[in-house]
Amino acid sequence: MTQKPDRKFYLKQFKAISNAISTYEDFNLLVNHLVEGVCRTFKVRGASIMILDQIEKQLFRVSSYGISDEYLNKGPLFIDDKYCSMGTGKVELFEDIQNDPRIHYPEAAKKEGLVSMLGIPIKFRSWVIGVIRIYHDDVLNLHESDVDSLCVLGNQLGLVIEANGLKNFVDHVNMAFEQLPPRLVRGNYK
């Protein structure tokens, strides 16, 4: 029988993380702090945050902690809608990633010494736009309330990612607008 895990996130920690998510100016610094914080809080081997490229149907990593570059560069991560958090929109626990047929690179996981992985979807409204992956060298056993808290943080992160994408788009439009000849900006097309 598996022992029930201790809870790690309480209101004080949750408020601090939520505040950080909503106030960080630097997205890269935010995601780097999040993955490191997950590893330290839950005493797990590693964590990464990946975002979906909708055109390529592929995940790309925006941050990771505790995992080797060799493992991180093992190959492309295409979406398999039936089996991963990206497709189901639900938390997915892979208890034995070295022998699970749903895992794309089990040999790389074995070489890295990883045993289990938890996928937490990053959502914006009803869309799954990314995933927080937590890796461990033993079977992961997190308190249910902690998993719920991670899901809420994933939703908050989804808002930040969408806001960043919108800001980048507006910045590009403004730069393009600034490159127009003045006569076009004034509406003088003749």
PyMOL commands that set and color helices and strands:
alter all, ss='L'
color gray80, all
select helices_A, chain A and resi 11-23+27-42+69-72+85-88+106-112+144-178+182-185
alter helices_A, ss='H'
color red, helices_A
select strands_A, chain A and resi 46-53+58-65+77-78+92-94+116-124+127-136
alter strands_A, ss='S'
color yellow, strands_A
deselect
rebuild
show_as cartoon
